[in-house]
């Protein structure tokens, strides 16, 4: 099941060659899932249109969903309750091949976060996908087979658009953001009701979207334009699966601290801002945290201290303190 492996393909012909090369690795079938991704996007838009409170939050990234679960429990109810596209597609493949014996499903995914959606390293038996593979690891094996044949494949426009913020549906009540720092700020504001004007928040932790992840080959700016070429000759419609087949199992109910009051959240928010004033603000990640804000949160939680900031250590040593 290829996810965003089409990002380096500038034409349908190249994509068909890519699918053929993947199959030559020893697979019986290669399945495109852009039609499933397209339906998930459309279903989320429907939910947003009928939502009468805070915005519906959607992300196809486990990092964002887990971050909301652990750091923004007040927003969990606003997550679109939809499954990952790879899981929906894998479940449909299993239904279609029922009675054919053991079926092994491998997911070619674009980043390390999605590697953990499968049994990798074989410890998530509740998932439909059996194993996840990073295309970059297999590309040397694929490269030699790219011009040897083709597999007929048709892509779904809506599914291709769902992987790139610049190609997401345009609506004044949709807020699409990419980059960890941006989405952290957006979730902070959403938690305090500052973004109630919006119906739909679609979040990409990686800059320029999923296909900008460093485990994929290709360029997200080029992919934005390649989408037109991939569907120029023909396109397929999104799937029309029952909503129950799209429901999510990823975000559990247990472990969420929903007892935290608004005032407690405000007090925490104030302490984080105070600690943030003490940090250099370079977002260099030398401390192991992605941004200084995350570092400030960890300091307030008691997991880190200012001594863990390498920039502060360097400045102290330089000044002889």
C-alpha positions as CSV (number, residue, x, y, z in Angstrom):
1,X,0.0,0.0,0.0
2,X,2.0,3.1,-1.1
3,X,1.3,6.3,0.7
4,X,3.1,9.3,-0.6
5,X,5.6,7.4,-2.8
6,X,4.3,9.2,-5.9
7,X,5.9,12.5,-4.8
8,X,9.0,12.2,-7.0
9,X,6.8,11.2,-10.1
10,X,6.2,14.1,-12.4
11,X,3.8,12.2,-14.6
12,X,1.3,9.3,-14.5
13,X,3.7,7.2,-16.6
14,X,6.5,7.6,-14.0
15,X,4.1,6.7,-11.2
16,X,3.0,3.5,-13.1
17,X,6.7,2.6,-13.4
18,X,7.2,3.2,-9.7
19,X,4.3,0.8,-8.8
20,X,5.8,-1.8,-11.1
21,X,9.2,-1.5,-9.5
22,X,7.7,-1.9,-6.0
23,X,5.8,-5.0,-7.1
24,X,9.1,-6.5,-8.4
25,X,10.4,-6.5,-4.8
26,X,8.3,-9.6,-4.3
27,X,4.8,-8.3,-3.6
28,X,1.7,-9.9,-5.2
29,X,-0.2,-6.6,-5.5
30,X,0.5,-2.8,-5.1
31,X,-2.5,-0.8,-3.9
32,X,-3.0,3.0,-4.2
33,X,-4.8,4.5,-1.2
34,X,-5.3,8.1,-2.5
35,X,-9.0,7.4,-2.9
36,X,-9.3,6.4,0.8
37,X,-7.3,9.6,1.8
38,X,-9.7,11.6,-0.4
39,X,-12.8,10.2,1.4
40,X,-11.3,10.9,4.8
41,X,-10.6,14.5,3.8
42,X,-14.2,14.9,2.5
43,X,-15.7,13.3,5.6
44,X,-13.7,15.6,7.9
45,X,-15.0,18.6,5.9
46,X,-18.6,17.4,6.4
47,X,-17.9,17.1,10.2
48,X,-16.5,20.6,10.3
49,X,-19.5,22.0,8.4
50,X,-21.9,20.5,11.0
51,X,-19.9,21.3,14.0
52,X,-21.4,23.9,16.3
53,X,-18.7,24.4,18.9
54,X,-14.9,24.5,18.6
55,X,-13.2,23.7,15.3
56,X,-12.8,20.1,14.2
57,X,-9.1,19.2,14.4
58,X,-7.7,16.7,11.8
59,X,-4.3,15.3,11.2
60,X,-3.0,12.2,9.5
61,X,0.0,12.3,11.7
62,X,0.4,10.1,14.8
63,X,2.7,12.8,16.3
64,X,-0.1,15.4,16.3
65,X,-2.7,13.0,17.6
66,X,-0.5,11.8,20.4
67,X,0.5,15.4,21.3
68,X,-3.1,16.4,21.6
69,X,-3.8,13.4,23.8
70,X,-1.0,14.1,26.1
71,X,-0.7,17.9,26.2
72,X,-4.1,19.2,25.1
73,X,-6.6,16.8,26.7
74,X,-9.3,19.5,26.5
75,X,-9.1,19.3,22.7
76,X,-9.4,15.5,22.3
77,X,-13.1,15.7,21.8
78,X,-12.5,17.9,18.8
79,X,-10.3,15.5,17.0
80,X,-12.0,14.1,13.9
81,X,-12.8,10.5,15.0
82,X,-11.4,9.0,11.8
83,X,-8.9,6.2,11.2
84,X,-5.6,6.5,9.4
85,X,-5.9,6.0,5.6
86,X,-3.4,3.1,5.7
87,X,-5.5,1.3,8.3
88,X,-8.8,1.8,6.4
89,X,-7.2,0.6,3.1
90,X,-5.6,-2.4,4.8
91,X,-8.9,-3.4,6.3
92,X,-10.6,-3.3,2.9
93,X,-7.8,-5.4,1.4
94,X,-8.3,-8.0,4.0
95,X,-12.1,-8.1,3.3
96,X,-11.4,-8.5,-0.4
97,X,-8.9,-11.3,0.1
98,X,-10.9,-13.1,2.9
99,X,-10.5,-16.9,2.4
100,X,-7.2,-16.5,0.5
101,X,-5.1,-17.6,3.5
102,X,-2.6,-15.5,5.4
103,X,-2.3,-12.0,3.9
104,X,0.7,-9.8,4.7
105,X,0.1,-6.1,4.2
106,X,3.1,-3.7,4.0
107,X,2.7,0.1,4.2
108,X,5.2,2.2,2.2
109,X,5.0,5.4,4.3
110,X,6.8,8.7,4.1
111,X,8.1,9.3,7.6
112,X,9.3,7.6,10.8
113,X,6.2,8.5,12.7
114,X,4.0,6.4,10.5
115,X,6.4,3.5,10.7
116,X,5.0,2.9,14.2
117,X,1.4,2.6,12.9
118,X,2.2,-1.0,11.8
119,X,3.7,-3.9,13.8
120,X,7.1,-2.2,13.9
121,X,8.7,-3.7,15.7
122,X,5.8,-6.2,15.8
123,X,4.2,-4.9,19.0
124,X,0.9,-3.4,17.7
125,X,-1.3,-6.4,16.9
126,X,-4.5,-4.3,16.9
127,X,-3.5,-2.6,13.6
128,X,-4.5,-3.9,10.2
129,X,-1.1,-3.2,8.6
130,X,1.4,-5.9,9.3
131,X,4.6,-3.9,8.7
132,X,5.7,-0.5,7.6
133,X,8.6,0.3,5.3
134,X,10.4,3.6,4.6
135,X,10.7,3.9,0.8
136,X,14.1,5.6,1.2
137,X,15.5,2.3,2.5
138,X,14.3,0.4,-0.6
139,X,14.9,3.0,-3.2
140,X,18.3,1.6,-4.3
141,X,16.5,-1.7,-5.0
142,X,13.6,0.1,-6.8
143,X,15.7,2.4,-9.0
144,X,17.0,-0.3,-11.3
145,X,13.5,-1.5,-12.1
146,X,11.8,1.8,-12.7
147,X,12.0,1.6,-16.5
148,X,11.3,-2.2,-16.8
149,X,7.5,-2.0,-16.9
150,X,4.2,-0.4,-15.7
151,X,1.2,-1.1,-13.6
152,X,-1.9,0.7,-14.5
153,X,-2.9,3.1,-11.7
154,X,-5.2,6.0,-11.3
155,X,-5.0,8.5,-8.5
156,X,-7.6,10.5,-6.6
157,X,-7.1,14.3,-6.6
158,X,-8.5,14.8,-3.2
159,X,-6.2,12.2,-1.7
160,X,-3.2,13.7,-3.4
161,X,-4.1,17.2,-2.1
162,X,-4.4,15.9,1.5
163,X,-0.7,15.5,1.7
164,X,0.3,19.1,0.9
165,X,-0.9,22.2,2.8
166,X,-0.6,24.4,-0.3
167,X,-3.1,22.2,-2.2
168,X,-5.6,21.7,0.6
169,X,-9.2,23.0,0.0
170,X,-9.5,26.7,0.3
171,X,-12.1,28.1,2.7
172,X,-12.0,31.2,4.9
173,X,-13.1,29.0,7.9
174,X,-10.4,26.4,7.3
175,X,-7.0,26.9,9.1
176,X,-4.3,24.8,7.6
177,X,-0.9,25.0,9.3
178,X,2.5,23.2,8.9
179,X,5.6,23.1,11.1
180,X,5.8,22.0,14.7
181,X,6.1,25.5,16.1
182,X,3.1,26.8,14.2
183,X,0.8,23.9,15.2
184,X,1.9,24.2,18.8
185,X,0.8,27.8,18.8
186,X,-2.4,27.0,17.1
187,X,-3.3,24.3,19.6
188,X,-2.5,26.7,22.5
189,X,-4.9,29.2,21.0
190,X,-7.5,26.5,20.2
191,X,-7.5,25.3,23.8
192,X,-8.4,28.7,25.1
193,X,-11.2,29.2,22.5
194,X,-9.3,31.9,20.5
195,X,-9.9,30.1,17.2
196,X,-13.6,29.4,17.6
197,X,-14.2,31.3,14.4
198,X,-12.7,28.4,12.4
199,X,-14.6,25.2,11.6
200,X,-11.7,23.1,10.6
201,X,-8.0,22.9,11.7
202,X,-5.8,20.7,9.6
203,X,-2.3,20.3,11.0
204,X,0.9,19.1,9.5
205,X,3.9,18.8,12.0
206,X,6.4,18.7,9.1
207,X,7.0,21.9,7.2
208,X,5.3,21.7,3.8
209,X,3.3,18.6,4.8
210,X,3.9,14.9,5.1
211,X,5.8,14.5,1.9
212,X,8.4,17.0,3.2
213,X,9.5,14.4,5.7
214,X,13.2,13.6,5.6
215,X,12.6,9.8,5.0
216,X,11.1,10.4,1.6
217,X,12.9,11.3,-1.6
218,X,11.5,14.3,-3.5
219,X,10.6,17.9,-2.9
220,X,7.3,19.1,-1.5
221,X,7.3,22.3,-3.6
222,X,7.7,20.2,-6.8
223,X,5.1,17.7,-5.6
224,X,2.5,20.6,-5.3
225,X,2.8,21.0,-9.1
226,X,3.2,17.4,-9.9
227,X,-0.3,16.7,-8.6
228,X,-1.8,18.2,-11.8
229,X,0.3,15.9,-14.0
230,X,-0.6,12.8,-12.0
231,X,-4.3,13.3,-12.6
232,X,-4.1,15.1,-16.0
233,X,-5.2,12.0,-18.1
234,X,-7.7,10.6,-15.6
235,X,-8.6,10.5,-12.0
236,X,-10.7,8.3,-9.7
237,X,-13.3,9.4,-7.2
238,X,-12.8,9.1,-3.4
239,X,-14.1,5.8,-1.9
240,X,-17.6,5.7,-0.6
241,X,-17.1,3.5,2.4
242,X,-19.6,3.4,5.3
243,X,-18.6,5.9,8.1
244,X,-18.3,3.0,10.5
245,X,-15.4,1.6,8.5
246,X,-13.6,4.9,8.8
247,X,-13.9,5.3,12.6
248,X,-10.8,5.7,14.6
249,X,-9.3,3.4,17.1
250,X,-6.1,5.3,17.6
251,X,-7.0,7.8,20.4
252,X,-7.8,5.9,23.6
253,X,-10.0,7.2,26.4
254,X,-7.8,6.1,29.3
255,X,-5.0,8.3,30.6
256,X,-6.5,11.6,29.7
257,X,-6.4,14.2,32.5
258,X,-9.8,15.9,31.8
259,X,-10.0,17.2,35.4
260,X,-7.6,20.0,34.7
261,X,-9.5,23.2,35.1
262,X,-9.3,26.3,32.9
263,X,-7.7,28.2,35.7
264,X,-5.1,25.5,36.2
265,X,-4.4,25.6,32.5
266,X,-4.0,29.3,32.6
267,X,-1.6,29.1,35.5
268,X,0.5,26.5,33.7
269,X,0.4,28.6,30.5
270,X,1.8,31.6,32.6
271,X,4.6,29.6,34.1
272,X,5.6,28.3,30.6
273,X,5.8,31.8,29.3
274,X,7.9,32.9,32.3
275,X,10.4,30.0,31.6
276,X,10.4,30.8,27.9
277,X,11.7,34.3,28.8
278,X,14.7,32.6,30.3
279,X,15.5,30.5,27.3
280,X,17.5,31.8,24.2
281,X,14.6,31.2,21.8
282,X,16.9,29.7,19.0
283,X,14.8,26.5,18.7
284,X,18.1,24.8,18.0
285,X,17.0,21.4,19.4
286,X,20.4,20.8,21.0
287,X,18.7,20.0,24.3
288,X,16.6,17.2,22.6
289,X,13.4,19.3,22.5
290,X,12.1,20.5,19.1
291,X,11.5,24.1,20.3
292,X,12.3,26.3,23.2
293,X,8.6,26.3,24.1
294,X,8.5,22.6,24.5
295,X,11.6,22.9,26.7
296,X,9.9,25.5,28.8
297,X,6.9,23.2,29.3
298,X,9.2,20.4,30.4
299,X,10.9,22.7,32.8
300,X,7.5,23.6,34.3
301,X,6.6,19.9,34.6
302,X,9.9,19.3,36.4
303,X,11.4,17.1,33.8
304,X,14.1,19.5,32.7
305,X,15.9,22.6,34.0
306,X,17.7,25.6,32.5
307,X,20.9,23.7,33.1
308,X,19.8,21.3,30.3
309,X,20.0,24.2,27.7
310,X,23.3,23.9,25.9
311,X,23.2,27.6,24.8
312,X,22.8,28.7,28.4
313,X,25.6,26.4,29.5
314,X,27.8,27.8,26.7
315,X,27.1,31.4,27.7
316,X,27.8,30.7,31.3
317,X,31.2,29.1,30.5
318,X,32.0,32.0,28.1
319,X,31.3,34.5,30.9
320,X,33.1,32.4,33.5
321,X,30.1,31.8,35.7
